[in-house]
Amino acid sequence: MRNKAKYGLYLGCIAPLRYPGIESSTREVLKKLGIDFIDLEGVSCCPAPGVVRSFDIETWLALGARNLSIAEEKRVEMLTICNGCFDSLYESACSLDDEKTRKRVNDILVSAGVREYQGTTKVRHEVEVLYNEVGLEKIRSLVVNKLDLKVAVHYGCHFLSPSKYKKIDDPERPTILDDLVEATNAKSVSYRDKQACCGAGGGVRARLPQVALAMTEEKLKNITEAKADCIVTPCPFCHLQFDRGQKEMNYKYTIPVLHISQLLGLAFGINKEKLGFESHYVPVKLPARQWEER
């Protein structure tokens, strides 16, 4: 029998450790929307696709399979709030659809005393669930603060690609996140190289931080030229790169960065303390009063 909850919330590493406001706002938004979810106790790092997979695919798959098996045991779909986690777990699940691969990985799990993975877990991203399962009409109906904001939407690299398997939206000209943003009454602004990487992915931030920062600065320059009030992303790692990156540039730019859950929380009138803006490096100073105390 299926667990009452439909989703198992997979938080990843960055949100709970570096930006707890992303976690708390996600929880509040899911509750507000009536989405049934449970915590997936005992899960680990996804693990990061741009690092672990690059060095050892078997280790990457075994760690991913262990996480997937926890959701499988609870009979819930895995709900991710991070592009990297989504990509790593989604592609792990796709690879483990192959019976020979799954058997090989399960042998590793069994040797470590871990439950075998049967290959039934579905991996979802919060943005796709909000758009396809909840719907824009429901989201609009819950907006109590119509946001008067110009938003620079940043999709990130791992949300839509590889599009051959994910088939969420057009990877070159997506609109799914823009539509969610505009359901809050905010305006998604167009800007140059919108689909470019934030600079952090693929281990670039760890290995070549100055290269990563140069990529971030190019995006920030283009966003500034578009006169955006803030950046909205569905990925805590992209969030970190934009937010901390501005600190690393000695605040040459000061554009607030919000996760999509935080923007929706703002629109839904969720208490600002639950949104966790105090953990951001760039103060979230938005034009006019954008929230009501609840």
Secondary structure, 3 states (H helix, E strand, C coil): CCCCCCEEEECCCHHHHHCHHHHHHHHHHHHHCCCCEEECCCCCCCCCCCCHHHHCHHHHHHHHHHHHHHHHHHCCEEEECCHHHHHHHHHHHHHCCCHHHHHHHHHHHHHCCCCCCCCCCCEEEHHHHHHHHHCHHHHHHCCCCCCCCEEEECCCCCCCCCHHHHCCCCCCCCCHHHHHHHCCCCEECCCCCCCCCCCCCCCHHHHCHHHHHHHHHHHHHHHHHCCCCEEEECCHHHHHHHHHHHHHCCCCCCCCEEEHHHHHHHHCCCCHHHHCHHHCCCCCCCCCCCCCCC
